[in-house]
């Protein structure tokens, strides 16, 4: 698990929970706030496009998990327009295009 160096992530109690779960931890470097910027951006997008729009207080945890799974694996990776990719292609389509171009080369 990667995180910043916030006190909640560097506490001995948190480290023990991770160790008991068999999870290894990596921390951003000191004064390197951009180490985790892609994930921070992803989670900001997830919150804006999905979580802030649903009444989570009335939905069961399993339903929210299903909604997040569908958002990530069906919408975000396969349908969502990306301004950083040529023609706004979603990641899955862009990867397929690159593979075709690589095979043709």
Secondary structure, 3 states (H helix, E strand, C coil): CEECCCHHHHCHHHHHHHHHCCCCCEECCCCCCCCCHHHHHHHHHHHHHCHHHCCHHHCCHHHHHHHHHHHHHHHHCCCCCCCCCHHHCCHHHHHHHHHHHHHHC
